[in-house]
Amino acid sequence: MKTTVIGYPRIGSHRELKFAEQKYFKQTVSADELAQTASVLRQENRGTVSGAGIDQLPSNDFSYYDTTLDTAFLLNIVPKRYKDLNLSSLDEYFAEARGYQGDKGDVTALSMKKWFNTNYHYIVPEFDDDTDIKLVGTKVFDEFKEAKNAGITTRPVLVGPYTLLKLSAYKGSKRPADFAATLVKAMMPYSVNWLT
């Protein structure tokens, strides 16, 4: 029998991720420094999970904020008000997660809801009638390759199309069924042998 887990807590044993993000928001560390902290935490997590005897290690379970938001962001499900800010990709992501007030505009964060009946809250992706679903990010690929370069072949995890559609908000006239085929097509690279 093989063992696996869906993911591992990402904040760090001493809340390193939280403190690194706070420094990034205050502009006392760079995006590269934040990414380095994240990489170290992923490496430590892989070591912990592997050391516990787990056979199939996950990747893409790490997130700066929320894995549901990560999946939406990966697939270009970003409301226009955030794109119009013309921020870096990382700052656009954080604008969705926590809002943005600065030189480029003023937007509130996306809403949050409980993940089913748990105390975990996720960021609610928003679809509007003009949402252009397509693969635009590389996070899932990058984290798989990062682990592979460390000698570990992982099993990437992400929120599936049904769950993503079910947990999202719809701001136009279109409903989940209108996006289903396009969303599944955009996620197809994950179901074929692209992780080589």
N, C-alpha and C positions, 0 to 999 in steps of 0.2 A: 504494500500500500504506500502510495506517495502522499506527502504532506505539503500543504501550501497555506498561504494567508493572502487576504485580499490587499493588505497594505500594512504599513507600520507607522506609528505616530511620527510626525515630521518636525515637531517643534524643537527637538533636542533635549537631552537630559537636564540641561541647565537653561532651557528656553533661549538657546542661541539664535534661533530663527526670529523669534519675536524681537529680540534686542537688535539684531542686524537690520530688520525691516524698519524699526523705529529710527535707527541711525540714517537709513536711506531716506526716509520721509523727511528727516531734518536736514538732509543733504550733507551729512558729515561722513558718509561713505559713498562710494560710487556704485553703479550697477554691477561692475565687474567684481567689486569686493563683496557685494551681496551674493552674486552668483558663486563666488568661491566658498562662502560660508555654506550655501546650499549644497554644493558639491561635497564638502567635507561631511555634512550631515547625512547625505545619501550614502556615502562610503561607510560611515559608522553604522548606519541602519542595516546595510547589506551584511556587514560583519556580524551584527547582533543576530539577525534572522538566520544567517547561515550557521553561526555558532550554536544556535538552538536546535540544529538538526533538521530544519525545514528543507525539503527537497526542491521545490519549485519556488524561487524567489520572485516577487513581483517587481516591476519597474513602472514608472509613470504614476506611482502612488504618492510621490512627493508633490507638494503644492505650496506656492507662496501664500495662498489664501484658501482656495476651495477647488476640489477636483471637478465639480459640476461646471463651475466657471471655466476651468482649464479646458474642458472638452468643448464648450461653446466657443471659447476664444480660438481654439485650434481649428474650428470649422467656420470661422468668420461670422459667427452669430453675435455681432456687436452692434448695438443700436447706433443710429446716425449721430446722436448728440455726443457720443464719446469719440467717434471717428472725426467729427468736426473740430475737435480740440487740437488735432494735429500733434499729438504727443508721441513720444517713443512707444514702441510696442509694450514695454514693461509698464510705463506710466499709464498707458491706456487701460491696461489690465487692472492696475491698482485704482484707477478712476472708477471703473465699474464696481470694484469691490468696496471702496471706501469713500467714493466721491472725489471731486477735484474742485478746488477754489484757488485760482491763481491768475497769472497773466493771460492765459489762453482761454479762460472762461470759468463758468461756475455750474457744476452739475452735481446732483446728488448720486449716491450709490444706487445700484440695483437693489431691489427688495430682497429680504431674506425670509426663508420659511424653514420649518422643522423638516428634517429628512425623515419622511414617513412618521413613525411615532417615537422617534428618538429625541434626545436633547441636542443632537448635532443640527446646526442650522446651515443651510446651503444658500448660495447666491442664486436667485431665480433668473435664468436666461430669458431674454425678451426677443420674440420674433415680431416683425412687422411685415406688411405685405411686400416690401422691397428687400427683405433679407436675402442675401446672395450666399447660399451655403456652398462652401468649397474648402478644401484643405489648404490652409494658409500657414499653419504653424509647424514646428519641427520638434517640439518638446518630447513627445512620445518616442520619436526616433533617437533624439539626442541622449535621453536617459537610458535607452536600451543599449546604445553604442558605448556609453560611459561605463556601464556595468560589464559589457562584453570585453572592453579594453582592460578591465580589471580581472578578467578571467572567469566571469560569471555570466552564464546565459540565463536571462530572466524571462518571465512571462508578463508582457505588458498588460496593464489593466486600464480601463477607462469606462466612463458612463456610456452605456449602450444607447442606440437610437430610440428605442421605445421609452426607456426611462427618461432620456433627455426631453423628448417631446411631451411626455406626461407631466413632467415637473416644471415646464416652462410657462411663461405668460405670453399671450397673443394680443397685440395692440392694434391690429387691423382687422380686416374682414376674413382673412384666411385662418384656418383651423389646423390642428396637428396633421390631419390626413393630407392636407395640401403640401406639406413639407416632407412627408415620410420618404417618398421615393428618392428625392434629391439628397436627403440626409443619409440614407443607406448607401447610395452611390458614392458620396463623399467619404464615407467611412470604409469603403471596400479595401483600400490599401492595407487596412489592419487585418483583414481576413485572408490575405494571400501571403506568399513567401517574400515579403519585402524586408524582413529582418535578417539579412545575411551579411 
